[in-house]
Amino acid sequence: MTQARPKRFVNLTRVWHWLKDQWIREVPEDFALCEFDCRKLQCLEGEWDTCQRRLSRASGELMPGTPHPGFRSKS
């Protein structure tokens, strides 16, 4: 038998979901690389439009097993 939740709990849950939606949003895929993985804090619009790292989606940089171009093995 399912018990009904108190109205107070339901209201708190609604408020929590509303607050969470205000603070936490999904980052669009186009911005994710820039938002989380770039050394620059801010770009000019022209820089962002032509950024090769963003346009290539940093291919090869984050892939495991792919050595960095400047990496030299010790063999």
HUURGI-V47616 format. One record per backbone hydrogen bond with DSSP energy under -0.5 kcal/mol. NH is the residue of the N-H (numbers start at 1). CO is the residue of the C=O. E is the energy in kcal/mol with one decimal. If there is no record, write none. Layout:
BEGIN
NH:CO:E / NH:CO:E
END
This chain:
BEGIN
10:6:-1.8 / 11:7:-2.5 / 12:8:-2.3 / 13:9:-2.4 / 14:10:-2.2 / 15:11:-2.4 / 16:12:-2.6 / 17:13:-2.4 / 18:14:-2.3 / 19:15:-2.7 / 20:16:-2.8 / 21:17:-2.3 / 22:18:-1.3 / 23:19:-1.7 / 24:20:-3.2 / 25:23:-0.6 / 28:26:-0.5 / 31:28:-1.5 / 32:28:-1.4 / 33:29:-0.7 / 35:31:-3.2 / 36:32:-2.3 / 37:33:-2.0 / 38:34:-0.6 / 48:44:-2.4 / 49:45:-2.3 / 50:46:-1.4 / 51:47:-0.7 / 51:48:-0.7 / 55:51:-2.6 / 56:52:-2.4 / 57:54:-1.1 / 58:53:-2.6 / 59:56:-1.1 / 61:58:-1.9 / 62:58:-0.7 / 66:63:-1.5 / 67:65:-0.8 / 71:68:-2.3
END
